[in-house]
């Protein structure tokens, strides 16, 4: 059948199972929007900024496992997507962006709102397309979704000139994609699996380091079975959190720059490190030359480029985490490592994560209360900074795929639009966004989108009137030289929320924290809690960048041996 380019886009999206789109119209993409009412099965969410569209699509994709979809117009509309696309690439999130471009005859002539979008996004997407004929739209979108989903997931952009949306052509949707520039994952080598199983059998102090790849592949069941079968303690990267239940006896914690000291020390003392679906990021390893110095390394990773990039693998295994573990499990014998588990418990007692008896309202106290009241079962969307690390340390995730955060890129402002997308993707779940006052003000305009679409996200604003993590670095590395990090002009966030039609409370005392969280969860719509926390509180432990566990800095306030 013959269709316009615009109709082809929607017909293609429907065939890919899309039901939700985040975007903002503009001149170059307007022909696409004008056809939207003809497709009532597609819901469009009008965000307030294109960055919000990309980040909402990201949050939606993470909780559903389906590619998120974002629309933007040419020029600034498309470039405003860039931060969200870069974050999705670094965190392996499937996302498809469709952007309008100036008409074909205007390309290359510096037309109004013209930008070389494919050039701009080449390094921050898994692949991109410039579609010059309407007949090419079905193939481009088919391949965009296939590339976004396959192998190591990521964002793909399809750029379409304005006049191509209006062009009429024959619509034929391909049965299969050609996967341009995509290399299928190699078949898992049985020899390597056998080698890995022998190392596991020989090990006295093994530890599993689980990453985001476990969550993405849905390998939590297989991971749990491996840990229990051979009694192997589990530590997690930040984005790997909620890949293993944190109320499990074998769960240790998050290691690394701001991880639990006992988790980092356990990695340091291990003789076998089983790294699954992670890339040995610098925030985990610190100085790679001194990272896990006595450990052999089994590295299971879907992307061959990550194997050996930062840490040399004794046994490299390329493949999807779930599929690899399914093949590995029958080769792993039942084992006990009670002495090793006992040693880690000793480390936990000697290096407690957070113990503080004070009347001050501390961020850690808020996160602990939120974890307790939600039972570790809420979806938590964070921004970037101190509050993000406190979530990693203290929120106890007991179900899979509950943490949504900008890990690799570390984009402030991610928390609000990502929570919007996550809540729309999982309306059955309670969604909390935990934000700092700095990042919150970057994308708080999406509160209007939440209200407009009746999205009941709960917002915990950790308000220290500053750029907290930057202040921390200024304290430690720049001799308390606080430059451009203090917020003296913050608005009254409760009144701001109320201006959007969102109820809010300001909390300044510890005794009001639990009641306020409970009250927020009783409300049917979005709610904002403005927690005024101690402005001098810092995230501990801390391994300074580029250093090792030997240089680990612990909280000077710690005087107790309480086990958390």
PEHURA-V635241 format. One record per backbone hydrogen bond with DSSP energy under -1.0 kcal/mol. NH is the residue of the N-H (numbers start at 1). CO is the residue of the C=O. If there is no record, write none. Layout:
BEGIN
nh=NH co=CO
nh=NH co=CO
END
This chain:
BEGIN
nh=3 co=169
nh=5 co=167
nh=6 co=165
nh=8 co=4
nh=9 co=5
nh=10 co=6
nh=11 co=7
nh=12 co=8
nh=13 co=9
nh=14 co=10
nh=15 co=11
nh=16 co=12
nh=17 co=14
nh=18 co=13
nh=21 co=43
nh=22 co=69
nh=23 co=45
nh=30 co=26
nh=33 co=29
nh=34 co=30
nh=36 co=33
nh=38 co=35
nh=39 co=36
nh=42 co=39
nh=43 co=19
nh=45 co=21
nh=47 co=23
nh=47 co=45
nh=53 co=49
nh=54 co=50
nh=55 co=51
nh=56 co=52
nh=57 co=53
nh=58 co=54
nh=59 co=55
nh=60 co=56
nh=61 co=57
nh=62 co=58
nh=63 co=59
nh=64 co=60
nh=65 co=61
nh=68 co=94
nh=70 co=96
nh=71 co=22
nh=72 co=98
nh=77 co=74
nh=79 co=75
nh=80 co=76
nh=81 co=78
nh=82 co=79
nh=85 co=81
nh=86 co=82
nh=87 co=83
nh=88 co=84
nh=89 co=85
nh=90 co=86
nh=91 co=87
nh=93 co=88
nh=95 co=154
nh=96 co=68
nh=97 co=156
nh=98 co=70
nh=99 co=158
nh=100 co=72
nh=101 co=160
nh=106 co=103
nh=109 co=106
nh=114 co=111
nh=117 co=115
nh=120 co=116
nh=121 co=117
nh=124 co=121
nh=126 co=155
nh=129 co=157
nh=131 co=159
nh=136 co=133
nh=137 co=134
nh=140 co=136
nh=141 co=137
nh=142 co=138
nh=143 co=139
nh=144 co=140
nh=145 co=141
nh=146 co=142
nh=147 co=143
nh=148 co=144
nh=149 co=145
nh=150 co=146
nh=154 co=148
nh=156 co=95
nh=157 co=127
nh=158 co=97
nh=159 co=129
nh=160 co=99
nh=162 co=101
nh=165 co=161
nh=169 co=3
nh=171 co=1
nh=182 co=179
nh=193 co=189
nh=194 co=190
nh=195 co=191
nh=196 co=192
nh=197 co=193
nh=198 co=194
nh=199 co=195
nh=200 co=196
nh=201 co=197
nh=202 co=198
nh=203 co=199
nh=207 co=272
nh=208 co=233
nh=209 co=274
nh=210 co=235
nh=211 co=276
nh=213 co=277
nh=214 co=211
nh=216 co=212
nh=217 co=213
nh=219 co=214
nh=223 co=219
nh=224 co=220
nh=225 co=221
nh=226 co=222
nh=227 co=223
nh=228 co=224
nh=229 co=225
nh=230 co=226
nh=232 co=227
nh=234 co=250
nh=235 co=208
nh=236 co=253
nh=237 co=210
nh=241 co=238
nh=243 co=240
nh=246 co=397
nh=248 co=245
nh=251 co=248
nh=252 co=234
nh=257 co=283
nh=259 co=256
nh=260 co=254
nh=264 co=260
nh=265 co=261
nh=266 co=262
nh=267 co=263
nh=268 co=264
nh=269 co=265
nh=271 co=205
nh=272 co=205
nh=273 co=296
nh=274 co=207
nh=275 co=298
nh=276 co=209
nh=277 co=300
nh=284 co=281
nh=285 co=281
nh=286 co=282
nh=287 co=547
nh=290 co=287
nh=295 co=292
nh=296 co=271
nh=298 co=273
nh=299 co=315
nh=300 co=275
nh=301 co=317
nh=306 co=303
nh=309 co=306
nh=314 co=297
nh=315 co=297
nh=317 co=299
nh=319 co=301
nh=324 co=320
nh=325 co=321
nh=326 co=322
nh=327 co=323
nh=328 co=324
nh=329 co=325
nh=331 co=328
nh=332 co=329
nh=335 co=229
nh=341 co=337
nh=342 co=338
nh=343 co=339
nh=344 co=340
nh=345 co=341
nh=346 co=342
nh=347 co=343
nh=348 co=344
nh=349 co=345
nh=350 co=346
nh=351 co=347
nh=366 co=362
nh=367 co=363
nh=368 co=364
nh=369 co=365
nh=370 co=366
nh=371 co=367
nh=372 co=368
nh=373 co=369
nh=374 co=370
nh=376 co=371
nh=377 co=374
nh=379 co=430
nh=380 co=402
nh=381 co=432
nh=382 co=404
nh=383 co=434
nh=389 co=385
nh=390 co=386
nh=391 co=387
nh=392 co=388
nh=393 co=389
nh=394 co=390
nh=395 co=391
nh=397 co=395
nh=398 co=376
nh=401 co=242
nh=404 co=380
nh=407 co=405
nh=414 co=411
nh=418 co=414
nh=419 co=415
nh=420 co=416
nh=421 co=417
nh=422 co=418
nh=423 co=419
nh=424 co=420
nh=425 co=421
nh=426 co=422
nh=429 co=426
nh=432 co=379
nh=433 co=458
nh=434 co=381
nh=435 co=460
nh=440 co=436
nh=442 co=439
nh=446 co=443
nh=447 co=444
nh=448 co=445
nh=450 co=446
nh=451 co=447
nh=452 co=448
nh=453 co=449
nh=454 co=451
nh=455 co=450
nh=457 co=455
nh=458 co=431
nh=459 co=527
nh=460 co=433
nh=461 co=529
nh=462 co=435
nh=463 co=461
nh=463 co=531
nh=467 co=485
nh=468 co=466
nh=471 co=467
nh=472 co=468
nh=473 co=469
nh=474 co=470
nh=475 co=471
nh=476 co=472
nh=477 co=473
nh=480 co=474
nh=481 co=478
nh=482 co=480
nh=483 co=481
nh=487 co=465
nh=493 co=491
nh=496 co=492
nh=497 co=493
nh=498 co=494
nh=499 co=495
nh=500 co=496
nh=502 co=497
nh=505 co=528
nh=507 co=530
nh=512 co=509
nh=513 co=510
nh=516 co=512
nh=517 co=513
nh=518 co=514
nh=519 co=515
nh=520 co=516
nh=521 co=517
nh=527 co=457
nh=528 co=503
nh=529 co=459
nh=530 co=505
nh=531 co=461
nh=532 co=507
nh=533 co=463
nh=533 co=531
nh=534 co=361
nh=537 co=534
nh=542 co=553
nh=543 co=257
nh=547 co=544
nh=551 co=548
nh=552 co=549
nh=553 co=542
nh=558 co=555
END
